[in-house]
Amino acid sequence: MTSPVGLHRVLAPQGVLPQAAARLDNRPEIGPDEVRISVEKLNLDAASFRQLWTKHDGDGAAVKAEVLEIIGSRGKMQNPVTGSGGMLIGTVDEVGPESPLGLKPGDRVATLVSLTLTPLAISDGLARWDGASEQVPCAGHAILFGRSIAAVLPDDLDPELALAVLDVCGAPALTERVVRRYAATRTDVSVAVIGGAGKSGSLSLAAAKRAGAVRTVGVVPTADERDRLREAGLADEVALADARDPVALAAAIGAPVDVTVVCVDVPGCEHGAILATGEGGTVIFFSMATSFSAAALGAEGLAADVTMLVGNGYVPGHADVALGLLRESPAVRRLFEARLAAH
């Protein structure tokens, strides 16, 4: 009997969900409610790729070897340091007769659940990947459960572009939801996005503005990103600051904001985000590098009356929100396309 959350695929330790498992059963045979995907490309999450790239001093061959070792030993892609994974695109190969996902063989899809809980096997040794970018062309298979989530790739977007957007689609969807709640009763809502020139950050800025924010601040760490974000025109203000320096970050943002969205993949940004947020405000953490103990204790130590949300990557309709923002905003699309071209 199969479990809709994948318990039957857990090999060790018993009694945990697939995300927490040390090893998954990645055999290609599917159960009645499962779906097998022929994998075309992985998209490693930013925190995981940065950790691997830094660990191996920019040696792509070493990064590739470690990714292969992780997948081979664990039956899934889950960085043992960051605990994060990413997502994938591929073509539906086989659908169990009881699958509730609404997919059919031949559909090109992006999985909207993490690789940390997705049974995965690689068959080509990652021969077409140089280890130097987050997007990993490959051959292999992956298994989706009854409660997995996948989106059929849109015909009007390049698959690489769609993958990059869908990888972070939870951030703009949750940002839009939170900002709309503030805007329902006020006309002066302000939002700061730390990492505003990145994938999730640029989408979150666009989502905040669409939801009714009248002041948006994009925070970036370098002059190059500052210039790119200013040129894009996605933020009312662009602040140059190291988000790991709480005092400098709060000073760069200026007047405390109602909502702060953390979209950077480096540790140590918790206190600055809290300090930059006004009383009764909300901090949304969309980074796998976040220390939630540092956030909780930091807020307590600052006597900060703020709500802190963990962005879990899922909001109903999140794929449509993100793809809609990309289509609506030429500036967002240019930033994404430039990022892809750089890699």
C-alpha positions as CSV (number, residue, x, y, z in Angstrom):
1,M,0.0,0.0,0.0
2,T,1.3,3.5,-0.8
3,S,1.1,6.6,1.3
4,P,-0.1,9.9,-0.3
5,V,2.8,11.6,1.6
6,G,5.4,9.0,0.5
7,L,5.9,7.1,3.8
8,H,6.3,3.9,1.8
9,R,9.4,5.4,0.1
10,V,11.3,6.0,3.3
11,L,14.1,3.5,3.8
12,A,15.8,5.1,6.8
13,P,15.1,6.0,9.5
14,Q,11.6,4.5,9.8
15,G,8.8,6.7,11.1
16,V,9.8,10.0,9.5
17,L,8.4,11.9,6.5
18,P,10.4,11.8,3.2
19,Q,11.9,15.2,3.7
20,A,13.5,14.2,7.0
21,A,14.6,10.8,5.8
22,A,18.3,9.9,5.4
23,R,17.5,7.7,2.4
24,L,14.6,7.2,0.0
25,D,13.6,4.3,-2.2
26,N,14.1,5.7,-5.7
27,R,13.1,2.7,-7.7
28,P,11.2,3.6,-11.0
29,E,8.3,1.3,-10.4
30,I,5.3,3.3,-9.3
31,G,2.4,2.7,-7.0
32,P,-1.3,3.4,-7.9
33,D,-1.2,7.0,-6.8
34,E,2.3,7.9,-7.9
35,V,3.7,9.6,-11.0
36,R,7.1,8.9,-12.6
37,I,8.8,11.9,-14.3
38,S,11.6,11.6,-16.9
39,V,13.9,14.3,-15.6
40,E,15.4,16.9,-17.9
41,K,16.8,19.5,-15.5
42,L,17.3,20.1,-11.8
43,N,17.3,23.5,-10.3
44,L,19.4,23.5,-7.1
45,D,18.2,26.0,-4.6
46,A,20.4,29.1,-4.1
47,A,21.6,28.3,-0.6
48,S,22.6,24.8,-1.4
49,F,24.5,25.7,-4.6
50,R,26.3,28.6,-2.8
51,Q,27.4,26.3,0.0
52,L,28.7,23.7,-2.5
53,W,30.4,26.3,-4.6
54,T,32.1,27.9,-1.6
55,K,33.1,24.5,-0.1
56,H,34.9,23.5,-3.3
57,D,36.4,26.9,-4.0
58,G,34.6,27.2,-7.4
59,D,35.7,23.8,-8.6
60,G,32.7,22.7,-10.8
61,A,34.0,19.2,-11.2
62,A,34.0,18.8,-7.4
63,V,30.6,20.3,-7.1
64,K,29.2,17.9,-9.7
65,A,30.9,14.9,-7.9
66,E,29.3,15.8,-4.6
67,V,25.8,16.3,-6.1
68,L,26.1,12.9,-7.7
69,E,27.2,11.4,-4.4
70,I,24.3,13.0,-2.5
71,I,21.7,11.7,-4.9
72,G,23.3,8.3,-5.2
73,S,23.6,7.8,-1.4
74,R,20.3,9.4,-0.4
75,G,18.0,8.6,-3.3
76,K,17.1,12.4,-3.4
77,M,18.9,15.7,-3.6
78,Q,19.2,17.2,-0.1
79,N,22.3,19.1,0.8
80,P,23.5,17.7,4.1
81,V,24.7,21.2,5.3
82,T,21.8,23.5,4.3
83,G,19.2,20.8,4.4
84,S,17.7,22.2,1.1
85,G,17.3,20.8,-2.4
86,G,15.6,22.6,-5.2
87,M,13.1,21.4,-7.9
88,L,13.1,19.9,-11.4
89,I,11.5,19.9,-14.8
90,G,10.8,16.9,-16.9
91,T,8.2,14.9,-18.8
92,V,5.5,12.7,-17.3
93,D,6.4,9.1,-18.1
94,E,3.8,7.1,-16.3
95,V,0.8,7.9,-14.1
96,G,-0.7,5.6,-11.6
97,P,-4.5,4.9,-12.0
98,E,-5.3,6.5,-8.6
99,S,-3.1,9.6,-8.9
100,P,-5.0,12.8,-8.0
101,L,-2.5,15.2,-9.6
102,G,-4.3,15.5,-13.0
103,L,-1.2,14.8,-15.0
104,K,-1.0,12.6,-18.1
105,P,2.0,11.0,-20.0
106,G,3.7,13.5,-22.2
107,D,3.0,16.5,-20.0
108,R,6.1,18.7,-19.5
109,V,6.0,19.7,-15.8
110,A,7.9,21.5,-13.1
111,T,7.7,19.9,-9.6
112,L,6.6,22.4,-7.0
113,V,7.8,20.3,-4.1
114,S,11.3,20.2,-2.9
115,L,13.9,17.7,-4.2
116,T,14.6,17.0,-0.5
117,L,11.5,14.8,-0.4
118,T,11.4,13.6,-4.0
119,P,12.8,10.2,-4.9
120,L,15.4,10.8,-7.6
121,A,17.8,8.8,-9.6
122,I,20.4,10.1,-12.2
123,S,21.3,7.9,-15.2
124,D,23.8,10.0,-17.2
125,G,26.3,11.0,-14.5
126,L,25.4,14.7,-15.0
127,A,27.6,14.5,-18.1
128,R,26.1,17.8,-19.6
129,W,26.7,19.9,-16.4
130,D,29.9,21.7,-15.6
131,G,29.0,22.2,-11.9
132,A,29.1,26.0,-12.3
133,S,25.4,26.9,-12.2
134,E,22.2,26.2,-10.3
135,Q,20.5,24.7,-13.3
136,V,21.6,21.1,-13.9
137,P,20.8,19.4,-17.2
138,C,20.5,15.7,-16.7
139,A,18.8,12.4,-17.4
140,G,17.0,10.2,-14.8
141,H,13.7,9.7,-13.1
142,A,11.8,11.2,-10.2
143,I,8.7,10.0,-8.3
144,L,5.7,12.2,-7.2
145,F,3.3,11.1,-4.5
146,G,-0.4,11.6,-4.2
147,R,0.1,14.9,-2.2
148,S,2.9,16.2,-4.4
149,I,2.5,19.3,-6.5
150,A,3.4,19.9,-10.1
151,A,2.7,22.5,-12.7
152,V,2.4,21.9,-16.5
153,L,5.0,24.2,-18.1
154,P,3.4,27.1,-20.0
155,D,3.7,27.1,-23.8
156,D,4.6,30.8,-24.0
157,L,7.7,30.7,-21.8
158,D,11.1,29.2,-22.3
159,P,11.4,26.1,-20.0
160,E,14.5,27.5,-18.3
161,L,12.8,30.8,-17.6
162,A,9.7,29.0,-16.3
163,L,11.8,26.8,-14.1
164,A,13.6,29.8,-12.6
165,V,10.3,31.5,-11.8
166,L,8.5,28.4,-10.4
167,D,11.5,27.7,-8.2
168,V,10.6,30.7,-6.1
169,C,6.9,31.1,-6.7
170,G,6.0,30.8,-3.0
171,A,7.7,34.1,-2.1
172,P,5.7,36.5,-4.2
173,A,2.4,34.6,-3.5
174,L,2.9,34.9,0.3
175,T,4.2,38.5,0.0
176,E,1.0,39.4,-2.0
177,R,-1.2,37.8,0.6
178,V,0.4,39.5,3.6
179,V,0.5,43.0,1.9
180,R,-3.1,42.7,0.8
181,R,-4.1,42.2,4.5
182,Y,-2.4,45.4,5.5
183,A,-3.7,47.3,2.4
184,A,-7.3,46.3,3.2
185,T,-7.4,48.7,6.1
186,R,-4.6,51.2,5.3
187,T,-3.4,53.3,2.4
188,D,0.2,53.8,3.5
189,V,1.6,50.3,3.5
190,S,5.4,50.0,3.1
191,V,7.5,47.0,2.2
192,A,11.2,46.2,2.2
193,V,12.6,43.3,0.3
194,I,16.2,42.2,1.2
195,G,17.7,40.8,-1.9
196,G,15.5,42.8,-4.1
197,A,17.4,42.2,-7.3
198,G,17.3,38.4,-7.1
199,K,14.7,35.9,-8.3
200,S,12.4,35.8,-5.4
201,G,13.2,39.3,-4.4
202,S,12.3,40.9,-7.7
203,L,9.0,38.9,-7.9
204,S,8.2,39.9,-4.3
205,L,8.7,43.6,-5.0
206,A,6.3,43.3,-8.0
207,A,3.8,41.4,-5.9
208,A,4.0,44.0,-3.1
209,K,3.3,46.8,-5.4
210,R,0.4,44.9,-7.1
211,A,-1.1,44.2,-3.6
212,G,-1.2,47.8,-2.7
213,A,2.1,48.9,-1.1
214,V,2.8,52.6,-1.7
215,R,6.4,52.5,-0.6
216,T,8.7,49.7,-1.6
217,V,12.4,49.4,-0.8
218,G,14.7,47.0,-2.5
219,V,17.9,46.2,-0.5
220,V,20.9,44.9,-2.4
221,P,24.6,44.2,-1.3
222,T,26.5,45.6,-4.3
223,A,26.6,48.7,-6.5
224,D,26.0,46.5,-9.6
225,E,22.8,45.1,-8.2
226,R,21.8,48.6,-7.0
227,D,22.2,49.9,-10.6
228,R,20.3,47.0,-12.1
229,L,17.4,47.3,-9.7
230,R,17.2,51.1,-10.2
231,E,17.2,50.6,-13.9
232,A,14.4,48.0,-13.6
233,G,12.2,50.5,-11.7
234,L,10.7,47.7,-9.5
235,A,11.3,49.6,-6.2
236,D,10.4,53.1,-5.1
237,E,13.7,53.2,-3.3
238,V,16.9,51.1,-3.6
239,A,19.2,50.7,-0.6
240,L,22.7,49.5,-0.7
241,A,23.5,47.7,2.6
242,D,25.0,44.5,4.0
243,A,22.0,42.7,5.4
244,R,24.2,41.0,8.0
245,D,24.8,44.4,9.7
246,P,21.6,45.2,11.5
247,V,22.3,48.9,12.2
248,A,23.5,49.6,8.7
249,L,20.5,47.8,7.2
250,A,17.9,49.6,9.3
251,A,19.6,52.9,8.5
252,A,19.6,52.2,4.8
253,I,15.9,51.4,4.8
254,G,15.0,54.5,6.8
255,A,11.5,54.7,8.3
256,P,10.5,51.3,9.6
257,V,8.3,49.3,7.2
258,D,5.2,47.3,7.7
259,V,6.5,44.2,5.9
260,T,10.1,43.0,5.5
261,V,10.7,40.1,3.1
262,V,14.1,38.3,3.4
263,C,15.2,36.7,0.1
264,V,18.9,36.3,0.5
265,D,20.8,33.0,0.8
266,V,23.3,34.1,3.5
267,P,23.1,33.6,7.2
268,G,22.9,36.5,9.7
269,C,20.2,38.6,8.3
270,E,17.6,38.0,11.0
271,H,18.3,40.9,13.4
272,G,18.5,43.5,10.7
273,A,15.2,42.4,9.2
274,I,13.5,42.7,12.6
275,L,15.1,46.1,13.4
276,A,13.9,47.5,10.0
277,T,10.2,46.4,10.7
278,G,7.8,48.6,12.6
279,E,5.7,47.7,15.5
280,G,2.9,45.4,14.5
281,G,4.7,44.6,11.3
282,T,5.5,41.3,9.7
283,V,8.9,39.7,8.7
284,I,8.7,36.9,6.1
285,F,11.8,34.7,5.9
286,F,12.3,33.1,2.5
287,S,15.8,31.9,2.9
288,M,17.1,28.5,3.8
289,A,20.0,30.2,5.5
290,T,17.7,31.7,8.2
291,S,18.3,30.7,11.8
292,F,14.9,30.7,13.4
293,S,16.4,30.6,16.9
294,A,18.3,33.8,16.1
295,A,15.1,35.3,14.7
296,A,13.0,34.4,17.8
297,L,15.6,35.4,20.3
298,G,16.5,38.6,18.4
299,A,12.9,39.7,18.3
300,E,12.6,39.1,22.0
301,G,15.8,40.9,22.8
302,L,14.7,43.9,20.8
303,A,11.2,43.9,22.4
304,A,9.9,43.9,18.8
305,D,6.2,43.3,18.4
306,V,6.5,41.7,15.0
307,T,4.9,38.6,13.4
308,M,7.5,36.3,11.9
309,L,6.5,34.0,9.1
310,V,8.4,31.0,7.7
311,G,7.9,31.0,3.9
312,N,7.2,27.3,3.3
313,G,7.1,27.6,-0.5
314,Y,3.5,26.7,-0.9
315,V,0.5,29.1,-1.2
316,P,-2.6,28.0,-3.1
317,G,-2.2,29.4,-6.7
318,H,1.4,30.3,-6.2
319,A,2.5,29.2,-9.6
320,D,-0.1,31.3,-11.4
321,V,0.8,34.3,-9.2
322,A,4.5,34.1,-10.1
323,L,4.0,33.4,-13.8
324,G,1.4,36.2,-14.0
325,L,3.9,38.7,-12.5
326,L,6.5,37.7,-15.0
327,R,4.1,38.2,-17.8
328,E,2.8,41.5,-16.5
329,S,6.2,43.1,-15.6
330,P,8.8,43.5,-18.4
331,A,11.3,44.6,-15.7
332,V,11.0,41.4,-13.8
333,R,11.3,39.4,-17.0
334,R,14.5,41.3,-18.0
335,L,16.1,40.6,-14.6
336,F,15.3,36.9,-14.9
337,E,16.6,36.7,-18.5
338,A,19.8,38.5,-17.6
339,R,20.4,36.2,-14.7
340,L,19.9,33.1,-16.9
341,A,22.2,34.6,-19.6
342,A,24.9,35.2,-17.0
343,H,25.0,31.5,-16.2
